[in-house]
Amino acid sequence: MADLPANRTPDQIRSSIEATRQDLTFSVNDLRSKVNELTNWRRQLVDNRDAALATAAVAGFVLGGGIAATVSLFRRRRG
């Protein structure tokens, strides 16, 4: 924060408050825009389609293999 003189006039203080308010409004709007962009999962999916497809394929393979192994294990115990 900048060094502010202790003997500022009320108009200078009001002007400083208004400038800070405008800066804060800009910062909040900028942050809101960035949060909306980052949390837009549809856009993220489109932008990273290849990685999403590869991840889904690996997850399906692992889950399918895990289920098959579990079923196989129970069949061995019964038989």
N, C-alpha and C positions, 0 to 999 in steps of 0.2 A: 504494500500500500504506500502511496506517495506521502511525503511529508506535507501535511496540511498546516497552514498557518493558523494559530489560535485566534487571530483577530479577523476572521472572514466575516463578510457582511451576510445578512440573511439571504440576500439575492444570490450571492456566490454559493452559499450552502444549498439553496433550492436548485440552482443550476447544476451543481455537482450531483445532487440526488437524482435529478432528471437524467443526466448523462449516464449515471450508474444504472438507473431503471431501464434505459434504452439498451445498454450493453447486456443487461441481464435478460431482457426480452429476446434479444437476438440469440444469446447463448442457449436459452431454454428451447427456442424454436429449432435451432441447429441440432441440439441433443435429441429432441423429439423426432426429427427427420432421420437421424442416424439410428435411433432405436427402432423406428418403424422399418427401416431398410434391413437391419440385422435380424429382426424377428419375423420377417416375411419368409416363412418356410417354403412357400411355393416358389418364390424367386430363387432361394438358395438351392432348391432341388433342380430347377432349370439350369442354374449356373454350374452345378456340380453333378450333372446327370450321369456321367461315366462312373464317377466315384460311388454314387448312390446305387447304381446298378451292380457294380462289383461287390459292394458291401452286402446288398440284398442276396446276391448269389452265394457268397461265402456264408452268410448267416443261414440261408436255406440248406446249404450242404452240411453245415455243422449240426443244425437242428435235426435234419433228416437222418444224419448218421447217428446222432445221439439217441433218437427215438428207435431207430433200427437196432442199435446195440442193446438198448434196454429191453426191447421185445425179445431179442435173441437170448438175453440173459434169463428172462423169465421162462422162456420155452425150455431152456436147458435144465432149469431147476425142477420143472414139472415132469420132464421126461426122463 
